[in-house]
């Protein structure tokens, strides 16, 4: 009886050890899949206001292979709407995030701010670049902005605009 009880306790103890090891492996794999968090300071509210006031046109260039689209907006209302999607919240970004588009703000034809847009796979950021095209700051995009860019930058079907194949 004593041998049976000892064997049973040893068996349960062994099962617990093995269960703990498999949990550790799965949590490590999940961490690797989500990537290492990248943090940039956010653009302060005064800089966002300046950007919204001084940007007279904005170009959106898709960086997706399957989406060959770029568009320039020079209507002040359209520019204001696009820039209103930038929030004051800190961006969500990891080393696994890939840019979906590149945005170029111009002031009377002169480039004064470039940004990379991330909004897929848990990423949410508009990364502001310096003159050397290096990231210096990042803010989140609003839900409406994510919807806008997702619709604007989605792959087109094989049908043309008339519904023909």
Residue, then its C-alpha position, 0 to 999 in steps of 0.5 A: x500500500x505504501x509503495x502504491x501511494x508513493x508511486x502515485x505521489x511521484x507520478x502526480x509530481x512528475x506530471x506537474x513538472x512537465x505541465x509547467x515546462x510546456x506552459x513556459x515554452x508556449x508563453x515564450x513562443x507567444x512573446x516571440x510572435x508578438x515581437x519586441x516592443x518599440x517605444x518612441x516619444x509621442x509628438x506633443x500637441x503643439x507639434x500636431x497643431x502646427x502640422x495640421x495648420x501648415x500642411x497644405x497637401x498630403x501624399x499617401x503612398x502604399x507600401x504593400x506589394x499587392x496594393x499599387x496605389x498612391x494619392x495626393x490630397x491638396x484640398x484643405x478639408x481632406x488634409x484636415x480630415x486625414x491629419x485628424x486621425x492622428x491621436x495624442x496617444x502613444x503608439x503601439x509598435x513592435x519590431x514585427x510591425x511592417x509599414x503599410x504606407x508612407x505619408x508626405x506632408x507638404x507646405x506650399x509644395x515643399x516637403x516638411x514632414x514624412x511619416x510611416x503608417x502601421x495599422x495591421x496585426x496589433x500595430x497602431x502607429x504613425x511614425x514621424x521621421x526626421x530629415x534623415x528618414x529616421x524615426x523620432x516620434x510615434x502616435x496612435x491612429x484613431x479607429x476611424x483612421x484605421x478604417x479609412x486607411x484599411x479601406x483606402x489601401x486594400x487590395x482591389x479585386x479582379x473586377x473593374x469599377x463596372x463589376x466586370x471581370 
